[in-house]
Amino acid sequence: MVKLVCLECGQTNRVPQERLDAGPKCGTCGAALMDGKAHEIDADTLAKAIRTDEAPLVVDFWAPWCGPCRMMAPEFSKAAAALKGKARLVKLNTEQHQKAAAQFGIRGIPTLIAFGKGREAARQSGALPAAKIEAFALRSPEGR
């Protein structure tokens, strides 16, 4: 069983490993847990997902005024679709969540951080194409 935090309601769910790519849904609100989409989340949901998730979690720290962030957004979405059932990709707006950005030491955006087992596993700054985002997500210890 793999624990996943619902990105909509924050409830922790347990999903059989072999069902991760079968579109599991939250037992509380019915939202998709691993739907192959990049979800915009808030700092509280991110903190809970980092502590709880047992699947690879990759966070894109970005801001709406950042040109490279906007250029990378469609690539991040492509990577999320390609990683359906293998990893979850989420976005955190550093303008809205400045405290969280400071907590993670974000100095430049876009910055990707892969989390596994409750801690940072890898970090990469700068805009990347979808294939490099996928490789980044899968090379982290939890993505293997």
Secondary structure, DSSP 8 states (H G I E B T S, - for coil): -EEEE-TTT--EEEE-GGGGGG--B-TTT--BSS-S--EE--HHHHHHHHHH--S-EEEEEE-TT-HHHHHHHHHHHHHHHHTTTT-EEEEEETTT-HHHHHHTT--SSSEEEEEETTEEEEEEES---HHHHHHHHHHSGGG-
